[in-house]
Amino acid sequence: MYLGLDLGTSELKALLLADDHRIVGVARAPLTVDRPQPLWSEQAPAQWWQALDAVMTELRTAHAEALSQVRAIGLSGQMHGATLLDAEGAVLRPAILWNDGRSGAQCEALTRAVPRLGEIAGNLAMPGFTAPKLLWVREHEPDIFARVARVLLPKDWLRFMLSGEAVSEMSDAAGTLWLDVGARDWSDELLAATGLTRDHMPRLVEGSEVSALLKPGLAARWGLRDGVKIAGGAGDNAASAVGMGLVEPGQGFVSLGTSGVVFVSTDRFLPNPAQAMHAFCHALPQRWHQMSVMLSAASAVSWAAKTFKFADEAALLEAAASVALADRARCPLFLPYLSGERSPHNNPNAQGVLFGLTHAHGPAEIAYAVVEGVSFGLRDGFDTLRLPADMPLREVALVGGGARSVWWGQLLADIFQVELTLYAGSETGGALGAARLAWLADGGAVAEVCTLPPVKQTLSPSSEGASGHKTRHARFQVLYMALRDQFR
C-alpha cells in the first residue's frame, strides 16, 4: 500500500494506492489563499499542516487497515512557493505562492544580473518563480531575509515536518530559478545572484528515490508502521504526468485546472525561454519536460460564472455550448489574463478584457467568449513547445476539473487541431502520481507502476469550424498586442 499527498492551492488531497493499482481511499481538506495587497498571494504553512492532520485522521477512521500497510509516502505539490525558515526551523512569514505577482521588478534585476539565466535555468525570470520572491524579501523585508536559514518549497516543508529532513527533488527544484536544469544540480551563480548559497537549499534527490523516513511519533499518531519511506515526489504537474502514465518522450497533457498547463515529456533538456516556455526536470531520472502555463484557466470560468450570475461553472459551460457554430463569429472576444500571464507573454501586468460587446450579446455569448478565450490562451502556450523531429508528439491527455466538460474538451481539440484523450481517474492526477513515486521508491519498476489508465473517450479534431477558430484566434492575438502597453 502507498500513500500520495498532494498539496494544492485550494486543497490538500491524500490517496491510498494498492499495488494492483486500486485506489483504496481518498481524503481532502480545503485551503484558503490570503491576498493582503494587490498581486499578493500567500498561505500560512500552519494551514498545510492542519490540513494534513485532518486528511490523515479521516483516512485512519475510514481505512485503518489499509493505512497500517503503507510502505512509502509520496509528495506532490504546488510549485514555486517560498517557505522561509530560520535556524531553528521556524517559519518566518507566510509562504509566497506561485501565483503571486509582486516581484516583477526583481525579475528584471535578476535577468540583468545573470545574462545566462535562460541557458542555466531553462526559463525566464517570472514573478511566479521562487528566486525573485527572495529578492523581493531582501529588498522589502530585510530583517526577515537576514534570518533566513533555509528556503523550502511547499511540499518540501511538509516533508521537513514529516521527517525532520530538508530535501527537495529535481522537478520542483527546477521551478525555483536556482537549479541548473540540464545538470540537475543547484547553480552557485544563480544562488549568489539572490544573496544565497547552497547552505540555504535542501539536498536534492530524484523524485522516485527515498528522501527520508517518517518520524515514529507521527507514524503512531496516524496508525502507520515504523520505517515508512518518503519518496522525493514531484511538483504538481510532473506528478500528474506520473499519475497518468505520461512519462515517455512525446507524451503529454492539457490541464484545465485553476491555471492552465500544456505539458510534454522529453528525454533531454530542451529550453525555449524566449517564448516563456518552461523547461523543467521530470520526476524520473534523466527525463525532462516542456511546459507552458497560463495563470487563469478554470479560474477564469469560475470568475465569470460568479460575476455574470450563472448558478455555477457547469451552468456557464452549458450556456456556452448552446451558442451555435454559425453564431460564434459574432461573440465578443475575451482575454483571460485575470492574474497576469506567463506563457507566452511573461507579462504580470496583463489584464482580462471582454471586447466587442453589443446589445445583441447575452449571457450565452459572454459565456462562450470566456471559454473560448481560455482555450485560445492554451493554444498560444501549446505553440511555444519545441519538440525535435525524432521526438514527435504522440499522445495528449485532457486532465483537470475542466475536463469534466466533454464539450469544452472537444472545443480544445478543434482549436488545437490535436486529438485529446480522456482517461479514467484523471482528476486524481497529482495525488496518484505521488503515490506512484512512493511505489517506485519502494522498488517498483517504471513499466509496472507508470501505466496508462483506461481510456474513457477520444476527442478527435473536427474540420468543421476550423477556419472560424483560426480567424478568431488571430483577432485574439492582435487584441492582446494592441492593448499590451495599456496594461502597465
Salt bridges, closest charged atoms under 4 A:
GLU11 OE2 - ARG28 NE 3.34
ASP20 OD2 - ARG22 NE 2.80
GLU42 OE2 - ARG93 NH2 3.10
GLU42 OE2 - ARG102 NH2 2.80
ASP53 OD2 - ARG221 NH2 3.03
ASP86 OD2 - ARG147 NH2 3.91
ASP100 OD2 - ARG102 NH2 2.81
GLU119 OE2 - ARG116 NH1 3.43
GLU139 OE2 - HIS140 NE2 3.78
GLU141 OE1 - ARG93 NE 2.68
ASP156 OD1 - LYS155 NZ 2.84
ASP156 OD1 - ARG159 NH2 2.75
GLU165 OE1 - ARG203 NH2 3.61
GLU169 OE2 - LYS155 NZ 2.86
ASP172 OD2 - LYS155 NZ 3.03
ASP185 OD2 - ARG198 NH2 3.15
ASP188 OD1 - ARG198 NE 2.83
GLU189 OE1 - ARG116 NH2 2.73
GLU206 OE1 - ARG184 NH2 2.89
GLU248 OE2 - ARG287 NH1 3.15
ASP267 OD1 - ARG268 NE 2.70
GLU365 OE2 - ARG330 NH2 3.49
GLU372 OE2 - ARG472 NE 2.68
ASP380 OD1 - HIS473 NE2 2.68
ASP383 OD1 - ARG379 NE 2.87
ASP390 OD2 - ARG268 NH2 3.18
ASP442 OD2 - ARG71 NE 2.60
ASP442 OD1 - LYS229 NZ 2.84
